[in-house]
Amino acid sequence: MWNLAVSFLVGTRSFQVCVFDGRSVGDSTECTGFSIKDLANDALLLLDHLGWSDNVYLVAYSLGGMVAQNMVLMAPHNRFRSVALINTAAKGWFTRWFPPLNTLWKFLLAGLGFIPLKTTTDLISFMLSTTFPKKWLAQKPTWTNEFLTNHEFMTKYVIARSAGKTRQTSKGRAAQSAAVWTHGLTVKELKSIGTKTKLFIFSGRKDEMIRASNSDYLVKYTGGTSIRYEDCGHALFEQEFERFHKQLLEEVLI
């Protein structure tokens, strides 16, 4: 997922970059019964192991953004220099996080077998339909002539980045969903986060997984800086990767 970001950062400045698989995803061990706070503690322990004790830049997306909120809350004031939260939420499933009805309808149809998910291409196509706007997927990429559509490019890209990785199991997905279900920070906790670090809250205004209003809620109660991508969906850092990485470098990682 972070291939583009890592390549950009390592090739631009002398950054040390850490990307890791959380519980029950990628090559990490499958387990159940964990919370977002557990995932935050895991990440803080990893930072301890690396010796990254202060002035750490943290970039987190979706569920990872929920983890990041708890990391900042649990850590001392000087641990994080700045934090980028991308299309995430302060609350769990049935509060502000509740996805748009058309997205729920897609998942229902897929669960009932009306949307085929038998092949890798089927799975990728379904994933792309929930993370990128339909209009953008149908457009021709602006940075290459190799592909006719962004859908074609992203399909090849996802296959390439998944090569050699362990596919997440249904049990692992259920465990992550349960963790999201119980996630929730109070207004007091959000205000505390806002006093501990500089926050940059990125939102794709056409996000069909986590409503953009969740980012507005975070901005309101943390006092963080709002960065809006009006035509982007859930994976804005891939949809507008040039703009995102430029802003990351010039506004967040300073």
Backbone as CSV, one residue per row, in Angstrom:
resi,resn,N_x,N_y,N_z,CA_x,CA_y,CA_z,C_x,C_y,C_z
1,MET,0.812,-1.207,0.000,0.000,0.000,0.000,0.853,1.269,0.000
2,TRP,1.948,1.246,0.757,2.767,2.440,0.918,3.977,2.463,-0.010
3,ASN,3.978,1.601,-1.038,5.130,1.516,-1.937,5.509,2.866,-2.533
4,LEU,4.502,3.603,-3.040,4.772,4.890,-3.672,5.355,5.884,-2.678
5,ALA,4.767,5.919,-1.470,5.223,6.868,-0.450,6.652,6.571,-0.016
6,VAL,6.950,5.299,0.202,8.301,4.921,0.640,9.325,5.280,-0.433
7,SER,9.025,4.953,-1.685,9.942,5.267,-2.786,10.176,6.768,-2.881
8,PHE,9.110,7.535,-2.711,9.213,8.991,-2.797,10.058,9.551,-1.663
9,LEU,9.789,9.119,-0.441,10.480,9.672,0.721,11.956,9.297,0.741
10,VAL,12.240,8.035,0.482,13.631,7.576,0.505,14.438,8.244,-0.608
11,GLY,13.785,8.526,-1.723,14.490,9.129,-2.846,14.587,10.637,-2.785
12,THR,13.933,11.255,-1.791,13.887,12.716,-1.719,14.777,13.281,-0.629
13,ARG,14.676,12.730,0.564,15.481,13.197,1.689,16.054,11.990,2.430
14,SER,16.860,12.278,3.420,17.464,11.195,4.210,16.524,10.768,5.335
15,PHE,15.355,10.258,4.946,14.398,9.773,5.928,14.695,8.321,6.295
16,GLN,14.468,7.981,7.542,14.338,6.582,7.942,12.845,6.291,7.934
17,VAL,12.438,5.265,7.204,11.015,4.972,7.034,10.711,3.578,7.552
18,CYS,9.662,3.461,8.342,9.218,2.159,8.843,7.785,1.911,8.396
19,VAL,7.573,0.804,7.695,6.242,0.353,7.299,6.087,-1.068,7.812
20,PHE,4.958,-1.375,8.449,4.810,-2.719,9.018,3.378,-3.223,8.884
21,ASP,3.220,-4.529,8.981,1.906,-5.171,8.939,1.365,-5.294,10.359
22,GLY,0.167,-4.774,10.585,-0.472,-4.910,11.892,-1.008,-6.312,12.105
23,ARG,-1.587,-6.538,13.255,-2.124,-7.868,13.575,-3.161,-8.315,12.538
24,SER,-3.063,-9.578,12.145,-4.032,-10.229,11.253,-4.070,-9.645,9.845
25,VAL,-2.976,-9.018,9.413,-2.921,-8.516,8.040,-1.517,-8.754,7.492
26,GLY,-1.426,-8.965,6.188,-0.122,-9.194,5.571,0.572,-10.410,6.153
27,ASP,1.837,-10.254,6.488,2.627,-11.368,7.000,2.659,-11.437,8.520
28,SER,1.844,-10.615,9.191,1.741,-10.715,10.646,0.835,-11.881,11.034
29,THR,0.999,-12.351,12.253,0.240,-13.506,12.734,-1.247,-13.187,12.839
30,GLU,-2.072,-14.126,12.399,-3.521,-13.970,12.543,-3.917,-14.146,14.005
31,CYS,-4.739,-13.232,14.501,-5.218,-13.344,15.876,-6.562,-12.642,15.991
32,THR,-7.227,-12.822,17.114,-8.534,-12.215,17.342,-8.558,-11.558,18.720
33,GLY,-9.635,-10.822,18.974,-9.841,-10.260,20.301,-8.987,-9.059,20.633
34,PHE,-8.516,-8.340,19.618,-7.706,-7.155,19.893,-8.511,-5.885,19.601
35,SER,-8.058,-4.789,20.169,-8.720,-3.496,19.997,-7.802,-2.528,19.252
36,ILE,-8.345,-1.378,18.886,-7.526,-0.338,18.262,-6.421,0.098,19.222
37,LYS,-6.729,0.161,20.499,-5.715,0.525,21.501,-4.581,-0.497,21.537
38,ASP,-4.907,-1.777,21.360,-3.863,-2.812,21.303,-2.940,-2.579,20.103
39,LEU,-3.541,-2.233,18.969,-2.745,-1.972,17.770,-1.858,-0.744,17.965
40,ALA,-2.385,0.259,18.667,-1.593,1.462,18.959,-0.412,1.123,19.861
41,ASN,-0.657,0.289,20.852,0.425,-0.118,21.754,1.490,-0.923,21.007
42,ASP,1.046,-1.798,20.092,1.997,-2.545,19.257,2.928,-1.587,18.516
43,ALA,2.337,-0.563,17.912,3.116,0.379,17.109,4.085,1.187,17.975
44,LEU,3.644,1.578,19.159,4.526,2.318,20.066,5.697,1.453,20.530
45,LEU,5.426,0.179,20.768,6.500,-0.739,21.156,7.503,-0.918,20.017
46,LEU,7.006,-0.920,18.787,7.894,-1.008,17.629,8.792,0.232,17.550
47,LEU,8.216,1.407,17.801,9.023,2.629,17.815,10.087,2.570,18.906
48,ASP,9.711,2.030,20.071,10.688,1.856,21.159,11.835,0.961,20.703
49,HIS,11.472,-0.134,20.031,12.476,-1.085,19.542,13.439,-0.423,18.552
50,LEU,12.901,0.471,17.725,13.722,1.165,16.733,14.544,2.296,17.345
51,GLY,14.177,2.676,18.566,14.869,3.784,19.215,14.382,5.147,18.762
52,TRP,13.174,5.177,18.187,12.590,6.442,17.733,11.776,7.034,18.884
53,SER,12.427,7.795,19.713,11.796,8.256,20.952,11.166,9.637,20.862
54,ASP,11.573,10.434,19.864,10.992,11.772,19.755,11.062,12.279,18.318
55,ASN,10.288,13.327,18.052,10.255,13.973,16.732,9.970,13.000,15.586
56,VAL,9.068,12.055,15.831,8.686,11.071,14.817,7.560,11.648,13.948
57,TYR,7.672,11.459,12.642,6.572,11.795,11.733,5.689,10.555,11.591
58,LEU,4.390,10.732,11.694,3.459,9.606,11.611,2.441,9.878,10.507
59,VAL,2.350,8.962,9.543,1.397,9.071,8.440,0.503,7.839,8.488
60,ALA,-0.807,8.044,8.614,-1.708,6.909,8.845,-3.012,7.085,8.067
61,TYR,-3.552,5.962,7.616,-4.686,5.962,6.684,-5.784,5.015,7.157
62,SER,-7.033,5.472,7.109,-8.204,4.646,7.377,-8.138,4.043,8.782
63,LEU,-8.151,2.709,8.905,-8.021,2.072,10.216,-6.715,2.499,10.886
64,GLY,-5.662,2.640,10.093,-4.385,3.094,10.634,-4.484,4.471,11.260
65,GLY,-5.372,5.305,10.717,-5.590,6.618,11.297,-6.227,6.540,12.670
66,MET,-7.076,5.548,12.868,-7.677,5.316,14.185,-6.596,4.882,15.174
67,VAL,-5.706,4.017,14.697,-4.576,3.578,15.518,-3.696,4.774,15.876
68,ALA,-3.425,5.626,14.893,-2.556,6.784,15.109,-3.120,7.731,16.160
69,GLN,-4.433,7.932,16.155,-5.052,8.798,17.161,-4.744,8.291,18.565
70,ASN,-4.864,6.991,18.748,-4.579,6.399,20.055,-3.096,6.439,20.388
71,MET,-2.249,6.312,19.381,-0.806,6.404,19.617,-0.440,7.772,20.185
72,VAL,-0.971,8.826,19.567,-0.681,10.181,20.039,-1.231,10.378,21.446
73,LEU,-2.424,9.855,21.686,-3.059,9.995,22.998,-2.236,9.310,24.086
74,MET,-1.642,8.159,23.765,-0.895,7.362,24.735,0.546,7.840,24.927
75,ALA,1.067,8.598,23.967,2.486,8.973,23.976,2.709,10.331,24.643
76,PRO,3.942,10.597,25.101,4.265,11.922,25.648,4.268,12.990,24.554
77,HIS,4.292,14.249,24.965,4.129,15.367,24.040,5.169,15.420,22.927
78,ASN,6.400,15.059,23.193,7.456,15.237,22.194,7.682,14.009,21.318
79,ARG,6.831,13.005,21.416,7.050,11.764,20.652,6.857,11.994,19.145
80,PHE,5.804,12.717,18.801,5.483,12.907,17.384,5.630,14.370,16.981
81,ARG,6.434,14.597,15.966,6.657,15.961,15.465,5.432,16.459,14.701
82,SER,4.875,15.584,13.860,3.634,15.899,13.152,2.959,14.594,12.745
83,VAL,1.648,14.670,12.533,0.860,13.480,12.205,-0.084,13.804,11.050
84,ALA,-0.090,12.943,10.032,-1.029,13.054,8.918,-2.071,11.952,9.055
85,LEU,-3.329,12.338,9.168,-4.442,11.391,9.248,-5.204,11.445,7.930
86,ILE,-5.280,10.313,7.245,-5.862,10.271,5.905,-7.165,9.470,5.914
87,ASN,-8.267,10.119,5.591,-9.573,9.462,5.487,-9.823,8.485,6.634
88,THR,-9.931,9.027,7.816,-10.146,8.199,8.998,-11.262,8.782,9.851
89,ALA,-11.474,8.210,11.035,-12.599,8.623,11.878,-12.230,8.551,13.347
90,ALA,-12.937,9.326,14.148,-12.728,9.323,15.595,-13.685,8.380,16.302
91,LYS,-14.676,7.895,15.568,-15.699,7.033,16.156,-15.797,5.723,15.395
92,GLY,-16.532,4.751,15.975,-16.668,3.432,15.368,-17.816,3.317,14.383
93,TRP,-18.168,2.094,14.052,-19.093,1.783,12.957,-20.421,2.526,12.995
94,PHE,-21.165,2.401,14.058,-22.535,2.905,14.047,-22.673,4.290,14.658
95,THR,-21.628,5.089,14.561,-21.738,6.494,14.938,-21.512,7.293,13.661
96,ARG,-20.487,8.090,13.614,-20.228,8.882,12.418,-19.595,8.049,11.303
97,TRP,-19.007,6.909,11.651,-18.250,6.123,10.676,-19.143,5.441,9.649
98,PHE,-20.424,5.248,9.971,-21.333,4.444,9.155,-21.187,4.792,7.674
99,PRO,-20.811,3.814,6.831,-20.546,4.103,5.417,-21.809,4.530,4.673
100,PRO,-21.655,5.172,3.515,-22.804,5.525,2.683,-23.597,4.279,2.293
101,LEU,-24.895,4.463,2.064,-25.775,3.328,1.781,-25.378,2.584,0.508
102,ASN,-24.896,3.316,-0.518,-24.523,2.620,-1.754,-23.343,1.676,-1.543
103,THR,-22.449,2.026,-0.606,-21.327,1.140,-0.285,-21.815,-0.088,0.464
104,LEU,-22.706,0.114,1.428,-23.280,-1.023,2.153,-24.018,-1.949,1.198
105,TRP,-24.706,-1.365,0.218,-25.442,-2.153,-0.768,-24.475,-3.014,-1.593
106,LYS,-23.332,-2.441,-1.969,-22.326,-3.207,-2.714,-21.846,-4.412,-1.909
107,PHE,-21.561,-4.179,-0.624,-21.073,-5.269,0.218,-22.152,-6.330,0.428
108,LEU,-23.403,-5.900,0.527,-24.504,-6.852,0.678,-24.634,-7.716,-0.571
109,LEU,-24.600,-7.086,-1.741,-24.700,-7.832,-2.995,-23.535,-8.806,-3.152
110,ALA,-22.347,-8.361,-2.755,-21.175,-9.239,-2.832,-21.322,-10.416,-1.880
111,GLY,-21.823,-10.137,-0.674,-22.011,-11.191,0.315,-23.038,-12.222,-0.113
112,LEU,-24.045,-11.776,-0.867,-25.097,-12.679,-1.338,-24.731,-13.368,-2.649
113,GLY,-23.581,-13.008,-3.203,-23.118,-13.666,-4.419,-23.551,-13.014,-5.716
114,PHE,-24.214,-11.860,-5.645,-24.668,-11.189,-6.860,-23.534,-10.434,-7.556
115,ILE,-22.477,-10.125,-6.810,-21.264,-9.568,-7.409,-20.190,-10.646,-7.309
116,PRO,-19.724,-11.176,-8.444,-18.758,-12.286,-8.406,-17.422,-11.869,-7.804
117,LEU,-16.942,-12.671,-6.861,-15.648,-12.410,-6.230,-14.811,-13.688,-6.217
118,LYS,-14.822,-14.401,-7.333,-14.170,-15.703,-7.393,-12.687,-15.619,-7.754
119,THR,-12.340,-14.655,-8.572,-10.957,-14.556,-9.030,-10.259,-13.350,-8.399
120,THR,-8.941,-13.317,-8.532,-8.169,-12.173,-8.032,-8.615,-10.885,-8.709
121,THR,-8.872,-10.967,-10.016,-9.330,-9.787,-10.758,-10.679,-9.312,-10.247
122,ASP,-11.578,-10.254,-9.928,-12.886,-9.898,-9.358,-12.716,-9.139,-8.049
123,LEU,-11.862,-9.661,-7.179,-11.645,-9.054,-5.865,-11.052,-7.657,-5.995
124,ILE,-10.078,-7.511,-6.893,-9.445,-6.207,-7.085,-10.443,-5.208,-7.653
125,SER,-11.232,-5.635,-8.622,-12.222,-4.750,-9.228,-13.229,-4.261,-8.194
126,PHE,-13.648,-5.153,-7.306,-14.584,-4.767,-6.247,-13.926,-3.781,-5.291
127,MET,-12.690,-4.054,-4.914,-11.966,-3.162,-4.011,-11.803,-1.776,-4.625
128,LEU,-11.452,-1.734,-5.906,-11.271,-0.448,-6.577,-12.570,0.342,-6.626
129,SER,-13.689,-0.352,-6.790,-14.987,0.335,-6.877,-15.393,0.993,-5.571
130,THR,-14.803,0.557,-4.463,-15.140,1.142,-3.163,-14.109,2.165,-2.692
131,THR,-12.959,2.223,-3.345,-11.900,3.130,-2.883,-11.588,4.266,-3.854
132,PHE,-12.109,4.187,-5.079,-11.887,5.249,-6.061,-13.205,5.633,-6.730
133,PRO,-13.380,6.904,-7.101,-14.583,7.318,-7.825,-14.685,6.613,-9.177
134,LYS,-15.887,6.250,-9.545,-16.130,5.551,-10.807,-15.617,6.359,-11.999
135,LYS,-15.833,7.664,-11.963,-15.410,8.543,-13.062,-13.897,8.496,-13.238
136,TRP,-13.165,8.530,-12.130,-11.700,8.516,-12.208,-11.190,7.186,-12.741
137,LEU,-11.788,6.095,-12.310,-11.355,4.775,-12.770,-11.492,4.631,-14.282
138,ALA,-12.493,5.301,-14.858,-12.738,5.194,-16.297,-11.848,6.119,-17.121
139,GLN,-11.196,7.073,-16.464,-10.357,8.034,-17.176,-8.999,7.438,-17.536
140,LYS,-8.363,8.040,-18.534,-7.013,7.628,-18.936,-5.999,8.245,-17.978
141,PRO,-5.001,7.489,-17.534,-3.971,8.050,-16.652,-3.269,9.237,-17.311
142,THR,-2.964,10.250,-16.522,-2.329,11.454,-17.061,-0.807,11.353,-17.088
143,TRP,-0.242,10.345,-16.408,1.214,10.255,-16.266,1.840,9.163,-17.129
144,THR,1.021,8.426,-17.883,1.561,7.356,-18.718,0.617,7.073,-19.877
145,ASN,1.170,6.580,-20.974,0.364,6.173,-22.129,0.231,4.656,-22.208
146,GLU,0.740,3.974,-21.197,0.765,2.511,-21.227,-0.608,1.901,-20.988
147,PHE,-1.474,2.620,-20.269,-2.773,2.064,-19.893,-3.909,2.922,-20.438
148,LEU,-5.008,2.274,-20.785,-6.161,2.991,-21.327,-6.982,3.661,-20.237
149,THR,-7.022,3.046,-19.039,-7.813,3.601,-17.943,-7.050,3.501,-16.628
150,ASN,-7.461,4.311,-15.668,-6.898,4.209,-14.324,-7.239,2.861,-13.695
151,HIS,-8.398,2.317,-14.060,-8.792,0.998,-13.546,-7.772,-0.059,-13.980
152,GLU,-7.379,-0.006,-15.238,-6.398,-0.961,-15.761,-5.059,-0.798,-15.041
153,PHE,-4.634,0.461,-14.863,-3.366,0.722,-14.175,-3.403,0.228,-12.737
154,MET,-4.474,0.564,-11.995,-4.555,0.190,-10.589,-4.636,-1.325,-10.417
155,THR,-5.300,-2.006,-11.344,-5.374,-3.466,-11.268,-3.972,-4.070,-11.337
156,LYS,-3.179,-3.608,-12.291,-1.809,-4.115,-12.428,-0.972,-3.732,-11.214
157,TYR,-1.165,-2.517,-10.721,-0.399,-2.032,-9.569,-0.710,-2.846,-8.318
158,VAL,-1.988,-3.121,-8.073,-2.381,-3.888,-6.885,-1.839,-5.312,-6.960
159,ILE,-1.888,-5.923,-8.137,-1.342,-7.272,-8.308,0.156,-7.271,-8.007
160,ALA,0.861,-6.254,-8.491,2.313,-6.174,-8.287,2.661,-5.968,-6.817
161,ARG,1.945,-5.085,-6.144,2.279,-4.802,-4.748,1.876,-5.947,-3.824
162,SER,0.957,-6.799,-4.277,0.508,-7.923,-3.454,1.360,-9.169,-3.642
163,ALA,2.225,-9.144,-4.639,3.048,-10.321,-4.935,3.923,-10.684,-3.738
164,GLY,3.846,-11.940,-3.347,4.660,-12.418,-2.231,4.080,-12.145,-0.863
165,LYS,2.947,-11.428,-0.808,2.317,-11.130,0.480,1.241,-12.170,0.796
166,THR,1.038,-12.401,2.082,0.007,-13.335,2.524,-1.356,-12.662,2.453
167,ARG,-2.317,-13.323,1.810,-3.660,-12.747,1.695,-4.376,-12.802,3.040
168,GLN,-5.028,-11.719,3.403,-5.759,-11.674,4.666,-6.925,-12.655,4.636
169,THR,-7.115,-13.375,5.728,-8.198,-14.346,5.822,-9.488,-13.668,6.266
170,SER,-10.609,-14.365,6.101,-11.900,-13.829,6.554,-11.900,-13.651,8.065
171,LYS,-11.203,-14.526,8.777,-11.088,-14.415,10.235,-10.314,-13.154,10.616
172,GLY,-9.259,-12.864,9.860,-8.474,-11.660,10.109,-9.268,-10.399,9.840
173,ARG,-10.052,-10.401,8.743,-10.893,-9.241,8.425,-11.936,-9.014,9.504
174,ALA,-12.513,-10.102,9.997,-13.529,-9.991,11.050,-12.931,-9.409,12.324
175,ALA,-11.703,-9.806,12.644,-11.037,-9.297,13.845,-10.774,-7.800,13.724
176,GLN,-10.349,-7.363,12.544,-10.123,-5.933,12.330,-11.431,-5.151,12.399
177,SER,-12.480,-5.702,11.808,-13.786,-5.036,11.845,-14.286,-4.886,13.273
178,ALA,-14.053,-5.912,14.086,-14.462,-5.851,15.492,-13.698,-4.758,16.233
179,ALA,-12.429,-4.581,15.891,-11.625,-3.527,16.521,-12.167,-2.152,16.145
180,VAL,-12.519,-1.982,14.876,-13.100,-0.714,14.417,-14.424,-0.456,15.125
181,TRP,-15.203,-1.509,15.306,-16.518,-1.416,15.948,-16.418,-0.740,17.314
182,THR,-15.373,-1.044,18.055,-15.246,-0.533,19.427,-14.418,0.748,19.510
183,HIS,-13.915,1.221,18.376,-13.101,2.445,18.384,-13.959,3.665,18.677
184,GLY,-13.455,4.539,19.499,-14.170,5.780,19.763,-13.421,6.657,20.745
185,LEU,-13.161,7.884,20.357,-12.502,8.838,21.239,-13.468,9.954,21.606
186,THR,-13.372,10.414,22.831,-14.230,11.495,23.304,-13.712,12.837,22.789
187,VAL,-14.549,13.845,22.896,-14.136,15.192,22.510,-12.934,15.631,23.342
188,LYS,-12.945,15.295,24.617,-11.827,15.641,25.498,-10.538,14.988,25.011
189,GLU,-10.619,13.729,24.603,-9.427,13.024,24.108,-8.932,13.631,22.797
190,LEU,-9.856,14.000,21.931,-9.464,14.620,20.664,-8.774,15.962,20.891
191,LYS,-9.288,16.732,21.819,-8.657,18.016,22.135,-7.260,17.802,22.713
192,SER,-7.103,16.738,23.495,-5.790,16.410,24.052,-4.800,16.074,22.944
193,ILE,-5.253,15.313,21.951,-4.403,14.972,20.808,-3.931,16.239,20.104
194,GLY,-4.850,17.187,19.967,-4.527,18.433,19.284,-3.476,19.276,19.976
195,THR,-3.293,19.067,21.276,-2.279,19.830,22.024,-0.908,19.154,21.998
196,LYS,-0.862,17.901,21.535,0.375,17.127,21.617,1.242,17.172,20.367
197,THR,0.639,17.483,19.233,1.390,17.447,17.983,0.686,18.275,16.926
198,LYS,1.367,18.525,15.826,0.740,19.187,14.684,-0.010,18.125,13.875
199,LEU,-1.290,18.366,13.653,-2.131,17.414,12.938,-2.510,17.953,11.565
200,PHE,-2.424,17.084,10.572,-2.856,17.410,9.218,-3.879,16.353,8.812
201,ILE,-5.093,16.786,8.533,-6.188,15.848,8.307,-6.600,15.904,6.838
202,PHE,-6.223,14.859,6.105,-6.500,14.756,4.677,-7.850,14.071,4.467
203,SER,-8.661,14.632,3.576,-9.962,14.003,3.312,-10.281,13.997,1.828
204,GLY,-10.635,12.817,1.321,-11.173,12.691,-0.026,-12.667,12.942,0.068
205,ARG,-13.149,13.991,-0.559,-14.545,14.385,-0.364,-15.522,13.447,-1.051
206,LYS,-15.033,12.549,-1.888,-15.895,11.550,-2.525,-15.646,10.155,-1.938
207,ASP,-15.154,10.112,-0.727,-14.874,8.846,-0.043,-16.167,8.076,0.194
208,GLU,-16.222,6.833,-0.274,-17.405,5.992,-0.091,-17.182,4.902,0.948
209,MET,-16.066,4.964,1.663,-15.818,4.020,2.744,-15.990,4.688,4.111
210,ILE,-15.329,5.820,4.292,-15.457,6.598,5.526,-15.888,8.004,5.123
211,ARG,-17.054,8.395,5.549,-17.604,9.690,5.139,-16.629,10.826,5.434
212,ALA,-16.554,11.775,4.507,-15.655,12.919,4.676,-16.017,13.754,5.899
213,SER,-17.257,13.670,6.343,-17.674,14.418,7.537,-16.886,13.983,8.770
214,ASN,-16.345,12.772,8.747,-15.508,12.309,9.861,-14.231,13.131,9.974
215,SER,-13.674,13.501,8.834,-12.481,14.349,8.844,-12.821,15.741,9.368
216,ASP,-13.993,16.245,8.987,-14.432,17.549,9.482,-14.581,17.526,10.999
217,TYR,-15.075,16.410,11.509,-15.243,16.231,12.957,-13.885,16.257,13.656
218,LEU,-12.912,15.584,13.066,-11.559,15.576,13.627,-10.951,16.977,13.624
219,VAL,-11.127,17.692,12.531,-10.607,19.061,12.436,-11.235,19.939,13.513
220,LYS,-12.539,19.800,13.684,-13.268,20.635,14.642,-12.755,20.467,16.063
221,TYR,-12.507,19.222,16.474,-12.193,18.980,17.883,-10.702,18.817,18.190
222,THR,-9.883,18.618,17.162,-8.433,18.570,17.410,-7.757,19.895,17.077
223,GLY,-8.429,20.693,16.243,-7.804,21.931,15.789,-6.778,21.702,14.701
224,GLY,-6.788,20.502,14.114,-5.831,20.174,13.065,-6.097,20.925,11.772
225,THR,-5.115,20.893,10.884,-5.224,21.550,9.581,-5.956,20.646,8.600
226,SER,-6.993,21.173,7.971,-7.772,20.401,7.002,-7.172,20.528,5.607
227,ILE,-6.945,19.389,4.958,-6.462,19.366,3.574,-7.450,18.532,2.766
228,ARG,-8.194,19.188,1.888,-9.304,18.548,1.182,-8.922,18.200,-0.260
229,TYR,-9.334,17.007,-0.672,-9.185,16.558,-2.051,-10.597,16.357,-2.600
230,GLU,-11.086,17.362,-3.308,-12.501,17.415,-3.669,-12.957,16.262,-4.557
231,ASP,-12.107,15.772,-5.435,-12.519,14.745,-6.395,-11.971,13.361,-6.074
232,CYS,-11.458,13.183,-4.855,-10.828,11.907,-4.498,-11.721,11.033,-3.634
233,GLY,-11.477,9.726,-3.750,-12.156,8.757,-2.917,-11.307,8.379,-1.715
234,HIS,-11.451,7.123,-1.271,-10.815,6.680,-0.034,-9.288,6.664,-0.138
235,ALA,-8.762,6.193,-1.249,-7.301,6.074,-1.403,-6.741,7.297,-2.119
236,LEU,-6.914,8.457,-1.522,-6.502,9.707,-2.177,-5.001,9.773,-2.427
237,PHE,-4.203,9.124,-1.569,-2.743,9.175,-1.720,-2.265,8.367,-2.922
238,GLU,-3.132,7.533,-3.482,-2.811,6.827,-4.721,-3.477,7.506,-5.915
239,GLN,-4.673,8.030,-5.708,-5.395,8.693,-6.797,-4.684,9.968,-7.246
240,GLU,-4.236,10.775,-6.296,-3.486,12.003,-6.609,-2.125,11.937,-5.917
241,PHE,-1.349,10.929,-6.280,-0.105,10.655,-5.557,0.918,11.784,-5.679
242,GLU,0.976,12.465,-6.811,1.950,13.549,-6.963,1.618,14.712,-6.029
243,ARG,0.367,15.143,-6.024,-0.043,16.236,-5.142,0.124,15.842,-3.682
244,PHE,-0.295,14.616,-3.343,-0.224,14.172,-1.952,1.216,14.166,-1.450
245,HIS,2.111,13.575,-2.200,3.495,13.473,-1.741,4.182,14.836,-1.701
246,LYS,3.810,15.725,-2.598,4.347,17.086,-2.575,3.895,17.802,-1.295
247,GLN,2.600,17.666,-0.950,2.089,18.293,0.268,2.685,17.649,1.511
248,LEU,2.860,16.344,1.456,3.454,15.637,2.586,4.851,16.189,2.871
249,LEU,5.610,16.372,1.828,6.990,16.831,1.973,7.066,18.304,2.380
250,GLU,6.210,19.129,1.794,6.310,20.577,1.994,5.532,21.095,3.200
251,GLU,4.512,20.340,3.649,3.663,20.847,4.722,3.699,20.005,5.997
252,VAL,3.899,18.705,5.864,3.817,17.810,7.025,5.196,17.439,7.559
253,LEU,6.081,17.026,6.696,7.388,16.506,7.123,8.426,17.624,7.198
254,ILE,8.148,18.613,8.020,9.060,19.753,8.149,9.399,19.993,9.620
